[in-house]
Amino acid sequence: MDFFSILGIFIGLGAIISGNILGGGSLGSLLNGPALVIVLGGSLGAVLFQYPPKVILRAAKILVWVFVPQKINLSAEINKIVAWSSLARKEGLLGLEAIADNEREFFARKGLQLLVDGNEPEIIRECLEVDLDTKEYSDFQAAKVFESMGGYAPTMGIIGSVMGLIQVMQNLSDPGMLGVGIATAFVSTIYGVSLANLTFLPISAKLKAHAHDLSNSREMMMVGIVAIAEGENPRNIELKLSGFLHAAT
C-alpha cells in the first residue's frame, strides 16, 4: 500500500476545504452536482474520444498502482539471476529448464526459455527488447490517459463557468436563480483546476514512475539472462547488475 498517495489526497483536499472554511465559506458551498458532471463527464468523454479502447482499458487496470504498486525487489532478482548463472555453469543451460517452467513472471520465463533453447545472446536480447519496449510503451500510453484528463479538466471547468454565467444572464429577472448559476460558474472552475492538479496529473506522474521502475527491473533481468548466455562468471554478473540497484536509489 502506498500511504503517500492516500496522505497526498487528504492533505490536498484538506487544504482546499480548510481554506474555504477559514475564509468564511462552508463545505456545502463547494458541493455542486452540475459542475461535477460537466467537469468529470466532459473530461472522460474527451479521453474516450482521444484514445483507442485498449489504452483506456489498460489505464483502468493499472490505476490500482497508485495505491497498491506492484512489488519490485531488485536485490532479490539479482540473487535469483546469480543462482541461475551458478546452476548453468554446473549443469549447463538445460539445467534451467525446470526453473523456466516454474517461473511465474512472463518476461523472465520467456528469457529463460530462450536461454534453454540455446539461442545466441544477441537473439535473446533482441527478443526481450521487443517485449520490454512494447510493455513500457503500453503502460506509458495508459498513464497519459490521466495526463490528458488533467489537461481537459480545467477547460471543462471554464465551460461550466460560462454555462453558469449564461444561466445567470438568462435569469436576471429571477433573483432566486442567480445564486444557482453563479455557484455553478465558480465551482466548475474550482473542480476543473483541483481535479487536474490534485488528482489526474499526480496519478499520471505516479503511474509513469512505476512503469519506469518495472521497465528498469525487466531490463536488469534481460541483461542478466544475456550475461548467462554469454557464459559470464556469476560474480561478474552480480557486479554488473548491482548498477541497477544504484540507479533505483
N, C-alpha and C positions, 0 to 999 in steps of 0.2 A: 504493500500500500504506500502510495506517495502522499505523505501527510502535508508536504509543502503545497501541493495543488489545492488540497482542502483548505489549508490555512490561508493561502493567497486569495481564494474566493471569499472567505469570511472577512478578511481584512479589507478587501476592495469594496465589497457590498456594505460592510460596516462603516467604512469611511464616508460613503455617499449618504447612507441613511442617517448617521450621526451628524454629519454636516448639515443636512436638511433640518433635522430636529433642533440643533443648536442655533440655526438661523431663524427659528420661529415657525418652521413648517411642521407638517405631520406626515406620518407614514402613509396615510390614506391619500395624500396629495400626489404621491408617486405611483399610485396604482391606477392604471388606465388600460382597460381591455382593448379598446380600438387601437390605441397606439402600439400595444404589444403585437397585435395581429398584423398591423401594417409593417412593422419592422421585421419581425420573425418570418412572417409569411412571404413578404417581398424578398428578403434575403435568401430564403430557402428556394423560392421559385426561380431566382436568378441563377443559383448554382446548379439546380436541376436542369436548367436550360443550357448552362455552360459546359457541364461535364457529362461524359457517357455513363450509363448505368453502372458499369463495373467499377469505375472510380468512386462513385457515390457509395456503392455497397462496401468497397474496401475502406472508405472513410468511416462509415458507420461501424465497421468491425474493429478498427484499430482505435476508436475513440476511447475504449476502456484503458488504453495505455496511459492516459493522462492520470488515472488514479491507481491502476494496477499494471505497471510496466512489466514486460517480460524479464525474467531473471537472466542476468548476464554475469557470469563468473569467469573472467579471463584466466585467472590463476588456475582454476580447476580445469579449464580447457587446455591450458599449456601442459599441465601434468598428464592429462589424458593423451595428448599428442605424443609426448615424450615416451609414455608407456607403449604406445603403438609402435613407435620407432624402435624401441628396445626389443619388442616382440618380433618385429620384422627382421631385425638383424640376427636373431636367434633361430627363427623358424622359417624365414623367407616371407615374401609378400602373401603367399597363400595362407599363412598363419593368421592373417587379419580377416579371413573370410567370415568366420563365426562372429567376430566383432561387428563387421559390416552388416550382417543380417539382423543383429540385435540393436543397432544404433537407432535411437528414436528420432533424432534430428535429421531432416531430409537432406540438408546440404552436406553434412558430414557423412551420411550414409552413401550419398552419391559419389563423394570424393573417394571414400574407402573402396567402393565397388570398382571405380575406375582404376584404382591402385591395384586391387586384387587381380583385375583382368589383364594386368601387365602393360598398360598404356604408357607411352613416353611422358616424361614430366611436362613437356610443353603442351601436349594434347590434354593432359589433366588440367593444366592451368587455363587453357582456352575454354574448355567445357564449363569449368566452375566460374570463370569470369562472366560467362553469359548469364548464368543463374544469379550471380551476385549483382550484376548491373540491372537485370530485369526486376529483381526483388526490390532493390533500392529505389529504382525509378517508380515502381508501383506505389511504394509507401510514401515517397515524397509527393507524388501526384495526389494521393489521398489527403495528405496534410495540407496541401494547397487549397482543398475544398473549403477548409475553415478559414484559411487566409483570404480567400475570395469573399466569404461571408463577412469577414471583418472589413473588407473594402466596401461591400454593398450596404451594410447596416447603417452607417451614418447617412448615406444618400437616401435610404428608405426613411430614416428619421426626418430628414428635410422634407421629403414628400408628405409625410404625415403632418409636419408642421404647416406646410402650405395648405393641405386639405383642411386642417383645423381653422386656419385663418379664413379660408373660403367660407367655411360654415359660419364663422363669426360675422363676416360681411353680409351673408345672406339673411342673418337673423338680428340685424341691428335694432329692429323694432321690437324684438322679444328679449328682454334682459335675462330671462331665465335660461336662454340657450347660449348666451355669451360665455358664461363660465365653462360650460362643457367644451365649446370649441376652442377657447383659449387654453384649457387644460390639455386637450389632445395635441394642440400645436406645440406647446413647450415640452410636454412629457415625451412626445415622439422623438424629439431631438436628444433628450437625455437617454432614452432607451437605445437609440441608434449608436451614439458615441460610447455609452457604457458597455453595451454588448460587444461592440467591436474591440474595445481596449481592455476589457476585463474578462472576456470570455473567448471570442473567436480567434483573435490574434495570438493570445497566450497558448491556447490549445494547439494552434498550428505550429508555433515555435517549439513546444514541448514534444509534439509528435515527430517533428523533423529531427530534433536532438536524439530522440530514442531510436529513430530509424537509422541515424548515423552510427549510433553505438552498435546496433545489430549488424550493420554492414561492416563495421570495424571488426566485430567478432568473427563474421564469416570470412573476411579477408585473412585474418590470422589463421583460421582453420585451413584455408586454401594454401597459404604459404607453408604451413606445417606439413600438409599432405604432399605437396610438391617436393619439399625437402626430404621426406621419407622416400619418395620415388627416386630421388637423385642419390640416395644412399648416404646421406649426411649422418654424422655422428650424433647420437641423441643429446649429448651435452651441447654441441654446437646449435642444434635445433632449439634447445631451451634458451640459449643466449640470444639467438636471433628473434625468437618470439617474445622475449621479455621487453623488447622495444614497444610492443603494443600495450603493455602494462603502463609504461611511462607516458604514452600518448593519451591514455584514458584518465590519468590523474591530474 
